[in-house]
């Protein structure tokens, strides 16, 4: 699929990604990759007695998967130049093992480059939602996109 170029994005438009279920393997691999073996993520016994009553996924794992879900739309394929910024990202609720998450996105801003006519910048407001439609994370991601 060819990506969606800067000129094709419309300020205010919304879309949703496909879903992804968070597995123990996801959390284990993320812990191994980052070195973050905090017991909130890795100890079923310790978390029986915390405020969640069970293990939770790393917040940064949710953030990373949200970016991957954006790429699964195909909109960024061959059209995205760079990930420029992340702003006002909030971690509002835990992501549990077995939760199925998706991203709801809205084009918050769109600005053509004044110095380089072959590109522009879009700012997306993202909500990472679980299977109950609860927002677990939200914030803005800014991307530099090619123009046609």
Long-range contacts (C-beta under 8 A, 24 or more apart in sequence): 1-74, 1-77, 2-74, 2-77, 2-78, 2-79, 3-74, 3-75, 3-76, 3-77, 3-78, 3-79, 3-80, 3-146, 4-74, 4-75, 4-76, 4-79, 4-145, 5-79, 5-145, 5-146, 5-147, 5-148, 6-79, 6-110, 6-112, 6-119, 6-120, 6-121, 6-122, 6-145, 6-146, 6-147, 7-120, 7-147, 7-148, 8-148, 9-107, 9-110, 9-122, 9-145, 10-107, 10-110, 11-107, 11-108, 11-109, 11-110, 12-106, 12-107, 13-106, 13-107, 14-104, 14-105, 14-106, 14-107, 15-73, 15-75, 15-104, 15-105, 16-102, 16-103, 16-104, 16-105, 17-69, 17-70, 17-72, 17-73, 17-102, 17-103, 17-105, 18-69, 18-72, 18-73, 18-102, 19-100, 19-101, 19-102, 19-131, 20-65, 20-68, 20-69, 20-100, 20-101, 20-102, 21-98, 21-99, 21-100, 21-101, 22-57, 22-61, 22-62, 22-65, 22-95, 22-96, 22-97, 22-98, 22-99, 22-100, 22-101, 23-97, 23-98, 24-97, 26-57, 26-61, 26-65, 27-55, 27-57, 27-58, 27-61, 27-97, 30-57, 30-58, 30-60, 30-61, 30-64, 31-58, 34-58, 34-60, 36-60, 52-94, 52-96, 54-96, 54-97, 55-96, 55-97, 56-94, 56-95, 56-96, 56-97, 57-94, 57-95, 57-96, 57-97, 57-99, 59-91, 59-95, 59-137, 61-95, 62-91, 62-95, 62-101, 62-128, 62-136, 62-137, 63-89, 63-128, 63-137, 65-101, 66-101, 66-103, 66-126, 66-128, 66-137, 67-141, 69-101, 69-102, 69-103, 70-103, 70-105, 70-124, 70-126, 70-141, 76-143, 78-146, 79-145, 79-146, 80-143, 80-144, 80-145, 80-146, 81-119, 81-143, 81-144, 81-145, 81-146, 82-143, 82-144, 83-141, 83-142, 83-143, 84-121, 84-142, 84-143, 84-144, 85-123, 85-140, 85-141, 85-142, 86-139, 86-140, 86-141, 86-142, 87-123, 87-139, 87-140, 87-142, 88-139, 88-140, 89-137, 89-138, 89-139, 89-140, 90-137, 90-138, 90-139, 91-136, 91-137, 92-135, 92-136, 92-137, 92-138, 93-130, 93-134, 93-135, 93-136, 94-136, 95-130, 95-136, 95-137, 99-130, 99-131, 99-136, 100-130, 100-131, 101-128, 101-129, 101-130, 101-131, 101-136, 102-128, 102-129, 103-127, 103-128, 103-129, 104-129, 108-140, 112-147, 117-147, 118-146, 118-147, 119-144, 119-145, 119-146, 119-147, 120-144, 120-145, 120-147, 121-145
